[in-house]
């Protein structure tokens, strides 16, 4: 009797774990700021900045494409010319760009990375940014 209850608990726990795993988002593939900078400089990748306008104006990677996360789903068509290009998604610290990664991945883009540590890591690694003059 006791053994039967334990088996049921184990089976229930296993099923719950399997269900959670099936519902979880796929792993975000990340690249370091040094790798991203090298890929970008060699034109092997395009950077997509998903920060808000004010953040973009304060400092950005020159040549990056700006599509704020809140507008990403409705502006995915702007990324179509880059469907067969490696995209590196970037925000301030890497959290919002990880969310953007999933949106872009779900739209069928396969060559996709998240900039590990965001623009903060980019700047800390000594890579250049520019500001928008107002």
ChimeraX attribute file (.defattr): number of C-alpha atoms within 10 A of each C-alpha:
attribute: neighborCount
match mode: 1-to-1
recipient: residues
	/A:1	5
	/A:2	6
	/A:3	8
	/A:4	9
	/A:5	10
	/A:6	11
	/A:7	11
	/A:8	11
	/A:9	12
	/A:10	12
	/A:11	12
	/A:12	12
	/A:13	12
	/A:14	12
	/A:15	12
	/A:16	12
	/A:17	12
	/A:18	12
	/A:19	11
	/A:20	11
	/A:21	11
	/A:22	10
	/A:23	9
	/A:24	9
	/A:25	10
	/A:26	10
	/A:27	9
	/A:28	15
	/A:29	14
	/A:30	19
	/A:31	19
	/A:32	17
	/A:33	24
	/A:34	16
	/A:35	12
	/A:36	24
	/A:37	21
	/A:38	13
	/A:39	17
	/A:40	19
	/A:41	11
	/A:42	9
	/A:43	11
	/A:44	13
	/A:45	20
	/A:46	21
	/A:47	24
	/A:48	23
	/A:49	27
	/A:50	25
	/A:51	22
	/A:52	16
	/A:53	11
	/A:54	9
	/A:55	15
	/A:56	21
	/A:57	14
	/A:58	12
	/A:59	15
	/A:60	23
	/A:61	22
	/A:62	12
	/A:63	12
	/A:64	17
	/A:65	17
	/A:66	19
	/A:67	22
	/A:68	21
	/A:69	19
	/A:70	13
	/A:71	11
	/A:72	17
	/A:73	14
	/A:74	10
	/A:75	13
	/A:76	13
	/A:77	12
	/A:78	12
	/A:79	17
	/A:80	12
	/A:81	8
	/A:82	14
	/A:83	16
	/A:84	10
	/A:85	17
	/A:86	19
	/A:87	25
	/A:88	25
	/A:89	29
	/A:90	32
	/A:91	27
	/A:92	22
	/A:93	17
	/A:94	20
	/A:95	16
	/A:96	20
	/A:97	28
	/A:98	23
	/A:99	16
	/A:100	25
	/A:101	25
	/A:102	17
	/A:103	16
	/A:104	20
	/A:105	15
	/A:106	10
	/A:107	14
	/A:108	9
	/A:109	19
	/A:110	14
	/A:111	15
	/A:112	23
	/A:113	23
	/A:114	29
	/A:115	34
	/A:116	26
	/A:117	20
	/A:118	23
	/A:119	23
	/A:120	16
	/A:121	18
	/A:122	24
	/A:123	15
	/A:124	11
	/A:125	13
	/A:126	10
	/A:127	13
	/A:128	13
	/A:129	14
	/A:130	13
	/A:131	13
	/A:132	11
	/A:133	6
	/A:134	4
